[in-house]
Amino acid sequence: MSTTAYTPASGRAEWTGLYDLALPLLTRERRWRVALAHAVAPEAEDTILDVGCGTGTLAVLLARTAPGARIVGLDPDPAILARARAKAAAFAASVTFLPGFARDAASAGFGFDKIVSSLVFH
């Protein structure tokens, strides 16, 4: 992973623990995430990359929608990846979470059929 600075999911590292609580209050998260997952249309044979996966909500949703698919979440923030891994475990969702930026996707060791990103480009 590159050592370039990044903006934490909540804007500030000390707010990371509030991210999953604040997002539904500030956006229509359930509505747009489900719509995005529907647009991605994950299938069992897909390998899907979630760039800037944050706490893994979309990656977990994709994994639960298509249990046979390989879902890879990529994010440069180790604290947020720890939360993503815990969330995937809590939902028994098979997701691989890797540290890195979008530019690191090629070195992840997978060929991707689909790439998705949400709430990243700020």
N, C-alpha and C positions, 0 to 999 in steps of 0.2 A: 504494500500500500504506500502511496505517496504521502509525504509528511506535510503537504499543503494544508493550510488552515481551512476550516469549514464552519458553517453556521449550524449550531445545534438545532434539533427539531423544534424546540420551544423558543428558539431565539437566543436563549442564554442557558448555559450548562446547568446552573442551579435550579432551573425550572423544568428539567427533564422529567422529574417525577409527576408533574402536573399535566403532561402532554395528553395522555389518554383521557383525562378528566375534562380538560378544557376544550378539546377539539369538537366533541359533540355539542357543547354549549355554544361554540362560536361558528359552527358550520352545520349543514344538514348532512353530517357525515354518513349516517346509515343509508340515506337515499343515494348520494353520489357514489359511495364506494360500491354499493350493489350494482348501480348502473355501469360503473367502470368495469367491474368484474364480468358483467354480462357482455359488455363490448369486447373484452379480451377473449371471451368464449373459450375458456380453458378446456382442453381435451386430454384424455388419459395419456396420450403419447407425446404431449407437448413438453418442451423445456422452456420455462418462462422466467425471465429476469425482471425483478422489481428493483429499479434503480432508486437509491435513496429510500430504502424500505422503512426507515424509522423504526417504530415499535412493532412492525410486522403485521399490522392489521390487514392490509390488502393481501400480503403474501399468504397469510393464514386463510383468508377467505378464498383465495384461488386454490389453495391446497385442499380445502374442504369441498370446494365445488367440483374438482376433478382429482380425486384421491390418487390416481395413477400418474398424474403429471409430476414432473420434476420442477419444483419452484425454488428459485435462488433469490435471496434478498441481499442487496449490496448497499452498505452504508459506511461512511468513514468514522462514525461515532461509536466507540467501544461500549459506552454506557447504554446507548439506545439499542445496540445489538444484544446486549445482555437481557434487556427487557423483551426484545423480539423473541429471543430463544425461549424465555420463560413463558411467553404468551403461546408460542407454538406448542410447547410441551403441555400446557394447561388444556389446549384444545386437541391434543393428540394429532397435530398436523405435521406432516413431513415436509419441512422446509430447511434448506441449507442457507445459513446466514454467513456472509463473508464480509470482512472489512475492506473498504475501498471506495473509490470514486467511479463515476461512469466510465472514465477513461481506462479504468482497470478491468473492465468487463471481459475484454479479450483474453486476459491472463487468468481468468477464473477456471479455465479448464473445461468449459462447456460450450457447445454450440447452441445458440438460443433460437427457438422458433418464434417467440414473441417477447417483446420488451415493453414494460409499462413503467410509468413513473407518476407520482402524485405528490403535490405539495412540496416539491423539491426546488424548482427553479425560482429562487428569490434573490 
